[in-house]
């Protein structure tokens, strides 16, 4: 899903529009190069004090296809080839092992790209990961204090064009725009929350998240 992304020129971006000096000093190129050409996550309001980004249906279906296929296909093959298995005994082991590997791909994809993120006002943390309570830094891959969040940055990135330079014309994939939602701290550090291909949904989620956190949205997505 990820690819090498190109920098999006910011020469026409009016950074004065937000009336904040920090907006002029932070980078307006991709914080996390690459992305997806579909919506990977959706924002869910769990309560008045908690919002979560959860994996979208397309990502879940993509990963689920590998898991289900890895279980069902070998089972059907073993049943349909039961007579042949007496002559080719090794297939009894090869087919299930191949299915397990296929299913493992789906699990790995979902664990890596479907990772949830949480904004919790009660704990005062933004955290990412599959931790047990999904709130504290000890149970997360990373965390940022909600009070440190200064603004929400939205930017666009062209993905795929740099990669095509190293491939033949028959292998080229069409470049696409991926849209990035970043947290900007008071110190000017940036943290990517989501990066996917649904422009309107990302803007809507960015605005909803900004209202929840009480911070401004710096929308650098042009057009």
KEKE-3310 file (N, C-alpha, C; in steps of 0.2 Angstrom, whole numbers, plus 5000, padded with zeros to 4 digits):
npx = (5004:5010:5021:5035:5034:5031:5037:5025:5024:5025:5024:5013:5005:4997:5003:5001:4987:4982:4987:4997:5013:5020:5015:5021:5034:5035:5037:5029:5029:5027:5025:5025:5031:5023:5007:4990:4978:4965:4952:4958:4956:4943:4935:4929:4917:4918:4914:4911:4923:4932:4939:4942:4952:4948:4951:4946:4932:4937:4950:4949:4942:4951:4962:4955:4951:4963:4965:4953:4954:4965:4962:4950:4952:4963:4956:4945:4952:4959:4948:4942:4953:4954:4956:4967:4977:4981:4990:4999:5005:5012:5005:4995:5002:5008:4997:4989:5000:5003:4991:4991:5002:4997:4986:4993:4998:4987:4984:4996:4996:4984:4988:4998:4994:4981:4981:4974:4971:4970:4962:4961:4953:4952:4963:4972:4980:4986:4987:4994:4992:4990:4988:4983:4974:4974:4976:4987:5004:5013:5006:5006:5012:5017:5015:5007:5005:4989:4987:4999:4996:4995:4990:4980:4986:4983:4988:4992:4999:5008:5009:5019:5025:5039:5043:5041:5051:5060:5055:5049:5039:5028:5027:5023:5013:4999:5001:4995:4985:4988:4981:4986:4985:4991:4997:5002:5013:5016:5029:5033:5034:5029:5016:5011:4994:4984:4984:4978:4968:4956:4950:4939:4934:4945:4947:4935:4936:4947:4942:4932:4940:4948:4939:4935:4947:4949:4958:4965:4963:4974:4973:4981:4978:4976:4965)
npy = (4994:5006:5018:5026:5043:5059:5076:5089:5104:5119:5132:5140:5141:5150:5154:5163:5164:5158:5165:5162:5160:5148:5140:5145:5140:5126:5111:5108:5098:5080:5071:5058:5049:5041:5031:5027:5023:5023:5024:5022:5023:5027:5040:5039:5044:5040:5044:5059:5062:5055:5050:5040:5033:5021:5006:5006:4999:4994:4991:4982:4972:4969:4963:4953:4945:4938:4931:4923:4916:4909:4899:4893:4889:4879:4869:4866:4861:4850:4842:4840:4834:4822:4809:4809:4812:4801:4796:4806:4810:4821:4832:4834:4841:4851:4859:4864:4872:4881:4888:4893:4902:4911:4916:4922:4933:4941:4944:4950:4962:4968:4970:4979:4990:4993:4998:5005:5022:5034:5047:5054:5063:5061:5053:5062:5059:5056:5041:5027:5010:4993:4991:4984:4992:5003:5017:5022:5027:5016:5005:5007:5011:5023:5040:5055:5070:5077:5090:5096:5097:5108:5111:5105:5098:5097:5090:5086:5073:5067:5051:5038:5042:5044:5031:5025:5028:5018:5007:4996:5001:4992:4989:4999:5008:5018:5035:5042:5053:5055:5059:5067:5068:5077:5079:5094:5100:5111:5114:5112:5100:5086:5073:5060:5055:5049:5043:5043:5040:5047:5062:5071:5064:5064:5078:5081:5073:5079:5091:5088:5082:5093:5101:5094:5093:5107:5115:5123:5120:5118:5118:5113:5107:5110:5116)
npz = (5000:5003:4996:4988:4990:4982:4985:4988:4981:4989:4986:4982:4993:5005:5019:5029:5031:5043:5053:5062:5068:5069:5059:5048:5050:5051:5041:5025:5018:5015:5030:5033:5021:5007:5006:5005:4992:4995:5008:5024:5037:5049:5058:5075:5087:5103:5115:5125:5129:5122:5107:5092:5079:5069:5059:5042:5032:5020:5021:5031:5024:5014:5021:5027:5017:5013:5025:5026:5014:5015:5025:5020:5006:5007:5014:5006:4995:5000:5003:4990:4983:4989:4985:4977:4987:4993:4984:4983:4996:5003:5000:5010:5020:5013:5007:5019:5025:5016:5016:5029:5028:5019:5026:5036:5030:5029:5042:5046:5038:5043:5056:5055:5046:5051:5063:5078:5084:5097:5105:5121:5133:5146:5151:5145:5134:5117:5109:5101:5095:5099:5113:5129:5137:5129:5131:5139:5139:5141:5136:5122:5105:5103:5111:5113:5123:5125:5128:5122:5109:5096:5083:5069:5055:5038:5023:5005:4995:4981:4976:4970:4958:4959:4961:4949:4940:4941:4935:4922:4908:4907:4920:4927:4939:4941:4947:4962:4973:4990:5006:5020:5038:5051:5067:5075:5087:5100:5100:5087:5082:5071:5069:5061:5059:5051:5034:5019:5004:5003:5001:5005:5016:5024:5027:5033:5045:5050:5054:5063:5073:5076:5082:5093:5100:5102:5094:5080:5062:5050:5034:5021:5009:4993:4980)
capx = (5000:5014:5025:5039:5030:5035:5035:5020:5026:5021:5025:5007:5001:4997:5004:4998:4980:4981:4989:5001:5020:5022:5012:5026:5040:5035:5037:5023:5029:5024:5028:5026:5030:5019:5000:4985:4973:4958:4951:4961:4953:4937:4935:4923:4916:4916:4911:4912:4930:4936:4938:4946:4953:4948:4952:4940:4930:4941:4956:4947:4940:4957:4966:4951:4952:4969:4964:4948:4956:4971:4958:4945:4955:4966:4951:4942:4957:4960:4942:4941:4958:4956:4958:4974:4981:4983:4996:5003:5004:5015:5000:4992:5005:5009:4991:4988:5005:5002:4986:4993:5006:4992:4982:4997:4999:4982:4985:5001:4994:4980:4991:5003:4991:4975:4983:4970:4974:4965:4962:4957:4954:4953:4970:4976:4985:4985:4991:4993:4994:4986:4989:4977:4969:4974:4976:4993:5010:5016:5003:5006:5018:5019:5010:5008:5000:4984:4989:5004:4994:4994:4985:4979:4989:4981:4992:4992:5005:5008:5012:5019:5028:5046:5044:5040:5057:5064:5052:5048:5032:5023:5026:5021:5007:4997:5002:4988:4986:4986:4980:4989:4982:4996:4997:5007:5014:5018:5037:5033:5035:5023:5015:5005:4989:4981:4987:4974:4966:4949:4951:4934:4933:4950:4945:4929:4939:4952:4939:4929:4945:4950:4934:4936:4953:4949:4963:4964:4964:4978:4971:4985:4976:4974:4960)
capy = (5000:5012:5019:5032:5049:5065:5082:5093:5111:5124:5139:5144:5140:5156:5152:5169:5164:5156:5170:5159:5160:5141:5138:5147:5137:5119:5108:5107:5092:5074:5069:5050:5048:5035:5032:5022:5026:5022:5027:5016:5023:5032:5043:5037:5048:5035:5048:5066:5063:5050:5049:5035:5032:5014:5003:5006:4993:4992:4988:4975:4967:4967:4959:4947:4941:4934:4926:4918:4912:4904:4894:4890:4886:4872:4864:4863:4857:4843:4838:4838:4830:4817:4803:4810:4813:4794:4795:4812:4811:4827:4838:4834:4845:4857:4864:4868:4876:4887:4892:4897:4908:4916:4919:4926:4939:4946:4946:4955:4968:4972:4973:4985:4996:4994:5000:5011:5028:5036:5054:5053:5069:5059:5052:5067:5057:5053:5035:5022:5004:4987:4990:4982:4998:5008:5024:5024:5026:5010:5000:5010:5011:5030:5044:5063:5073:5081:5097:5098:5098:5115:5112:5099:5100:5093:5091:5081:5070:5063:5044:5033:5044:5042:5023:5022:5029:5012:5001:4997:5004:4987:4988:5006:5009:5025:5039:5045:5058:5053:5065:5066:5072:5077:5083:5098:5101:5118:5114:5111:5093:5083:5066:5058:5051:5045:5045:5039:5043:5050:5069:5074:5061:5066:5085:5081:5070:5084:5097:5085:5081:5099:5104:5090:5095:5114:5118:5125:5116:5121:5115:5114:5104:5115:5113)
capz = (5000:5003:4990:4989:4988:4980:4989:4985:4981:4994:4984:4982:4999:5009:5026:5033:5032:5049:5058:5067:5065:5069:5053:5043:5051:5050:5034:5022:5014:5018:5036:5032:5013:5005:5008:5001:4987:4998:5015:5028:5044:5050:5065:5079:5093:5107:5121:5125:5131:5118:5099:5090:5072:5068:5052:5038:5029:5014:5024:5034:5019:5011:5026:5029:5011:5014:5031:5025:5008:5018:5028:5016:5000:5008:5016:5000:4991:5003:5002:4983:4981:4994:4982:4975:4992:4994:4980:4985:5003:5005:4999:5016:5024:5009:5007:5025:5027:5011:5018:5035:5026:5016:5031:5040:5027:5030:5049:5047:5035:5047:5062:5053:5044:5054:5070:5080:5088:5102:5109:5127:5137:5153:5152:5142:5129:5111:5109:5095:5096:5101:5120:5132:5139:5123:5133:5142:5135:5142:5132:5116:5101:5104:5113:5114:5127:5121:5129:5118:5102:5094:5077:5065:5048:5032:5017:5000:4993:4976:4978:4965:4952:4960:4960:4942:4937:4942:4933:4915:4907:4909:4927:4930:4942:4941:4953:4965:4978:4997:5010:5027:5044:5055:5073:5076:5094:5102:5098:5080:5080:5068:5070:5056:5062:5045:5027:5014:4998:5003:5002:5008:5022:5029:5029:5038:5051:5053:5057:5069:5078:5079:5087:5099:5104:5103:5091:5073:5057:5045:5028:5016:5003:4988:4975)
cpx = (5004:5019:5029:5035:5034:5033:5030:5023:5022:5021:5019:5003:5002:4997:5002:4991:4978:4983:4993:5008:5023:5020:5017:5033:5040:5035:5030:5023:5027:5028:5030:5025:5027:5011:4996:4980:4966:4958:4953:4958:4947:4937:4928:4923:4914:4912:4913:4920:4935:4934:4944:4946:4953:4949:4946:4938:4934:4947:4955:4945:4947:4961:4962:4951:4957:4968:4959:4950:4961:4968:4954:4948:4959:4961:4947:4946:4958:4954:4941:4947:4960:4958:4966:4979:4984:4990:5001:5002:5007:5010:4996:4995:5006:5003:4990:4994:5005:4997:4987:4997:5002:4988:4986:4998:4994:4982:4990:4999:4989:4983:4995:4999:4984:4975:4978:4974:4968:4967:4958:4959:4955:4960:4975:4981:4982:4989:4989:4995:4988:4986:4982:4972:4969:4973:4983:4999:5013:5012:5002:5012:5021:5013:5012:5003:4995:4985:4995:5002:4992:4989:4985:4982:4986:4985:4991:4999:5004:5012:5013:5024:5036:5047:5044:5047:5062:5061:5051:5041:5027:5022:5023:5014:5005:4998:4995:4990:4983:4986:4982:4986:4988:4994:5003:5008:5016:5025:5038:5035:5028:5023:5009:5000:4986:4984:4983:4972:4959:4950:4946:4933:4939:4949:4940:4932:4943:4948:4935:4934:4947:4945:4934:4942:4953:4956:4961:4966:4968:4978:4976:4984:4973:4969:4954)
cpy = (5006:5012:5025:5038:5055:5071:5086:5100:5115:5131:5143:5144:5146:5154:5157:5168:5162:5160:5167:5158:5153:5138:5139:5143:5130:5117:5107:5102:5086:5072:5061:5049:5041:5036:5026:5026:5025:5024:5021:5017:5028:5034:5042:5041:5043:5038:5055:5067:5059:5050:5044:5035:5024:5012:5004:5000:4990:4988:4982:4970:4964:4962:4952:4942:4936:4928:4921:4913:4907:4899:4890:4886:4879:4867:4861:4859:4850:4839:4836:4834:4824:4810:4803:4811:4806:4793:4801:4814:4818:4833:4839:4840:4852:4862:4867:4873:4882:4891:4896:4903:4913:4920:4924:4933:4944:4948:4951:4962:4972:4974:4979:4991:4998:4996:5006:5016:5031:5043:5053:5059:5067:5057:5058:5065:5055:5047:5031:5015:4999:4986:4987:4987:5003:5015:5026:5023:5019:5004:5002:5010:5018:5034:5051:5065:5078:5088:5100:5099:5105:5116:5105:5101:5095:5095:5085:5079:5066:5056:5040:5035:5043:5035:5021:5023:5022:5005:5002:4999:4999:4986:4994:5005:5017:5029:5041:5049:5054:5059:5063:5071:5071:5081:5087:5100:5109:5119:5113:5104:5090:5076:5064:5053:5046:5047:5041:5043:5046:5057:5072:5071:5064:5074:5085:5078:5075:5089:5094:5084:5088:5102:5100:5092:5103:5117:5119:5120:5120:5117:5117:5111:5109:5112:5110)
cpz = (5000:4997:4992:4986:4987:4984:4985:4986:4985:4992:4984:4988:5003:5016:5031:5035:5039:5055:5064:5064:5065:5062:5047:5044:5050:5043:5032:5017:5018:5025:5036:5025:5012:5007:5004:4997:4989:5005:5020:5035:5044:5058:5069:5085:5098:5113:5120:5127:5127:5111:5097:5082:5072:5060:5049:5035:5024:5016:5027:5029:5015:5015:5027:5023:5011:5020:5029:5019:5011:5022:5024:5010:5002:5010:5011:4996:4994:5002:4995:4980:4986:4991:4980:4981:4994:4990:4981:4992:5006:5004:5006:5021:5020:5009:5013:5026:5022:5013:5024:5033:5023:5021:5035:5037:5028:5037:5050:5044:5040:5053:5061:5051:5047:5061:5072:5084:5092:5105:5115:5131:5144:5155:5150:5137:5122:5110:5103:5097:5098:5109:5123:5134:5134:5125:5136:5138:5135:5138:5124:5112:5102:5107:5114:5119:5123:5122:5125:5111:5101:5088:5074:5058:5043:5026:5012:4998:4987:4977:4971:4959:4953:4959:4953:4938:4937:4939:4925:4914:4908:4916:4931:4933:4942:4947:4956:4971:4985:5001:5017:5032:5049:5062:5073:5083:5094:5100:5091:5077:5076:5069:5065:5060:5057:5039:5022:5008:4997:5005:5007:5015:5027:5031:5034:5045:5054:5056:5063:5074:5081:5084:5093:5104:5106:5100:5084:5068:5052:5039:5023:5009:4998:4983:4978)
residu = (UNK:UNK:UNK:UNK:UNK:UNK:UNK:UNK:UNK:UNK:UNK:UNK:UNK:UNK:UNK:UNK:UNK:UNK:UNK:UNK:UNK:UNK:UNK:UNK:UNK:UNK:UNK:UNK:UNK:UNK:UNK:UNK:UNK:UNK:UNK:UNK:UNK:UNK:UNK:UNK:UNK:UNK:UNK:UNK:UNK:UNK:UNK:UNK:UNK:UNK:UNK:UNK:UNK:UNK:UNK:UNK:UNK:UNK:UNK:UNK:UNK:UNK:UNK:UNK:UNK:UNK:UNK:UNK:UNK:UNK:UNK:UNK:UNK:UNK:UNK:UNK:UNK:UNK:UNK:UNK:UNK:UNK:UNK:UNK:UNK:UNK:UNK:UNK:UNK:UNK:UNK:UNK:UNK:UNK:UNK:UNK:UNK:UNK:UNK:UNK:UNK:UNK:UNK:UNK:UNK:UNK:UNK:UNK:UNK:UNK:UNK:UNK:UNK:UNK:UNK:UNK:UNK:UNK:UNK:UNK:UNK:UNK:UNK:UNK:UNK:UNK:UNK:UNK:UNK:UNK:UNK:UNK:UNK:UNK:UNK:UNK:UNK:UNK:UNK:UNK:UNK:UNK:UNK:UNK:UNK:UNK:UNK:UNK:UNK:UNK:UNK:UNK:UNK:UNK:UNK:UNK:UNK:UNK:UNK:UNK:UNK:UNK:UNK:UNK:UNK:UNK:UNK:UNK:UNK:UNK:UNK:UNK:UNK:UNK:UNK:UNK:UNK:UNK:UNK:UNK:UNK:UNK:UNK:UNK:UNK:UNK:UNK:UNK:UNK:UNK:UNK:UNK:UNK:UNK:UNK:UNK:UNK:UNK:UNK:UNK:UNK:UNK:UNK:UNK:UNK:UNK:UNK:UNK:UNK:UNK:UNK:UNK:UNK:UNK:UNK:UNK:UNK:UNK:UNK:UNK:UNK:UNK:UNK)
# end
